[in-house]
Amino acid sequence: MSRIAFDGAAVEVGSETGRGAGRTLLHPLTLELTERRIAVIGANGSGKSTLLKLVDALQEPTAGSVTVDGVDTRHDPATIRSRVGFVFTDPSAQLIMPTLREDVTLSLRRSVPRRERAARAAEVLDRFGLTALADQSVFDLSAGERQLGALAVVLAVGPAVLVLDEPSTLLDLRNTLLLRRTLAALDQQVLMSTHDLDLAAACDRVLVLEDGRVIADDDGPAAVAFYRRRCDEGLRPGPPGSTGGGS
């Protein structure tokens, strides 16, 4: 597995406007991620997407550093993106061609000779069970089919690390189960944010984020149990004038 390292990595926005200290999206974070399956969970706005984007150089840390197998995301983003594949929440943001076949073929343009791309694209589509859908309009595909298509596009170039930002958010139960089986069978190291606590619990390691800080870091079942307790505490009524029972 790859080694993803955060060394005091933090993200602050708005500090260059001259209107105060700015807003911290991610407080300084130092940790190493080497497990095969890693999930990041937490409420909306807790910093999950920010953390993931740092790994693929989609966002730069404003302090500290992030490296993947020793390569600094700030100094060599091209190498990082050849090693790390990113799948967005909405596959429509990733599928830019009329059909899946064209999208997969396009993704191979920098790594595979032109004469070999068609055959390689066919192999990738077959691997994900998408051959029958390869030449249909992407607008005619279901959300689950588009999500698998986005996975195929990213994985076609063979990244070592696959990062997914809430991949099951738009999926029904059947397609969520299909996604879980697909991810479990991959050779790549997988780092994902998710609200699907069953999916998170099956991971080797889970980070729980709250207000831009990691408040728990444990194996899947233990971290999910902690998060459930944390949410439950936050919903308990407190004394008059309080905003919640959790601390």
RAVEN-V395503 format. One record per residue. RES is the residue in one letter. PHI is phi in whole degrees, -180 to 180 (* if undefined). OMEGA is omega in whole degrees, -180 to 180 (* if undefined). Layout:
RES;PHI;OMEGA + RES;PHI;OMEGA
//
This chain:
M;*;177 + S;-74;177 + R;-116;177 + I;-102;-174 + A;-123;172 + F;-106;-179 + D;-121;-177 + G;62;-176 + A;-71;179 + A;-142;178 + V;-133;176 + E;-127;180 + V;-123;175 + G;89;-176 + S;-74;-178 + E;-90;-177 + T;-86;-178 + G;79;-178 + R;-110;179 + G;115;-174 + A;-80;-179 + G;89;-178 + R;-117;-179 + T;-92;178 + L;-86;179 + L;-143;178 + H;-75;-177 + P;-49;-173 + L;-127;177 + T;-128;178 + L;-168;176 + E;-121;178 + L;-116;-179 + T;-129;-178 + E;-72;-177 + R;-73;-178 + R;-130;-176 + I;-131;177 + A;-119;175 + V;-123;-178 + I;-125;-179 + G;153;-178 + A;-69;173 + N;-58;-180 + G;84;-178 + S;-82;179 + G;113;-176 + K;-61;-178 + S;-64;178 + T;-60;179 + L;-59;-178 + L;-65;-178 + K;-65;176 + L;-63;-176 + V;-70;-178 + D;-103;180 + A;61;174 + L;-76;175 + Q;-142;179 + E;-96;173 + P;-68;175 + T;-88;173 + A;-150;180 + G;71;-177 + S;-148;174 + V;-130;178 + T;-129;173 + V;-123;-175 + D;52;176 + G;85;-180 + V;-91;-178 + D;-78;-176 + T;-65;-179 + R;-77;-173 + H;-87;-176 + D;-142;-177 + P;-63;-179 + A;-65;178 + T;-66;178 + I;-58;-176 + R;-73;173 + S;-81;-179 + R;-102;-175 + V;-119;175 + G;-105;-176 + F;-117;177 + V;-113;-177 + F;-78;180 + T;-57;-179 + D;-100;-179 + P;-62;179 + S;-64;178 + A;-76;-175 + Q;-108;-177 + L;-92;-173 + I;-108;-180 + M;-99;-178 + P;-64;-177 + T;-132;178 + L;-64;180 + R;-59;180 + E;-67;180 + D;-67;179 + V;-64;179 + T;-61;179 + L;-63;-179 + S;-65;-177 + L;-90;-169 + R;-64;-177 + R;-94;-174 + S;-120;-176 + V;-129;177 + P;-56;-175 + R;-53;-176 + R;-68;-178 + E;-102;-172 + R;-66;-177 + A;-62;-180 + A;-67;180 + R;-66;178 + A;-62;178 + A;-62;178 + E;-63;-179 + V;-64;-179 + L;-64;178 + D;-66;-180 + R;-58;-179 + F;-98;179 + G;67;-175 + L;-110;-176 + T;-58;-178 + A;-67;-178 + L;-104;-169 + A;-59;-175 + D;-111;174 + Q;-82;175 + S;-62;180 + V;-63;180 + F;-74;179 + D;-94;-178 + L;-89;176 + S;-74;179 + A;-60;179 + G;-66;179 + E;-67;177 + R;-66;179 + Q;-65;175 + L;-64;178 + G;-63;178 + A;-63;176 + L;-61;-179 + A;-62;180 + V;-62;-178 + V;-71;-176 + L;-79;-179 + A;-58;-177 + V;-92;173 + G;69;177 + P;-68;178 + A;-80;-177 + V;-125;176 + L;-114;179 + V;-111;-178 + L;-128;-180 + D;-99;180 + E;48;-172 + P;-69;-176 + S;-104;-175 + T;-58;-175 + L;-96;-172 + L;-102;171 + D;-80;-174 + L;-62;-178 + R;-60;-178 + N;-74;174 + T;-65;178 + L;-65;177 + L;-64;178 + L;-61;180 + R;-59;-179 + R;-65;180 + T;-64;-179 + L;-65;-179 + A;-64;-176 + A;-89;-176 + L;-75;175 + D;-81;-175 + Q;-68;166 + Q;-70;-176 + V;-119;174 + L;-124;-176 + M;-141;166 + S;-100;-177 + T;-162;169 + H;-100;179 + D;-84;-174 + L;-71;175 + D;-67;177 + L;-64;179 + A;-64;-177 + A;-63;180 + A;-82;-178 + C;-83;179 + D;-72;-177 + R;-147;-180 + V;-135;173 + L;-102;175 + V;-105;-179 + L;-106;175 + E;-149;179 + D;52;175 + G;79;179 + R;-126;173 + V;-83;-178 + I;-103;174 + A;-155;-179 + D;-149;-172 + D;-155;174 + D;-70;-172 + G;-53;-177 + P;-60;-177 + A;-68;-179 + A;-67;179 + V;-66;177 + A;-62;177 + F;-61;-178 + Y;-64;178 + R;-62;178 + R;-63;-179 + R;-61;179 + C;-66;180 + D;-63;179 + E;-63;-179 + G;-68;-179 + L;-94;-179 + R;-73;179 + P;-66;178 + G;-107;179 + P;-67;-179 + P;-52;178 + G;89;179 + S;-84;180 + T;-109;179 + G;156;-175 + G;-94;-177 + G;-82;178 + S;-126;*
//
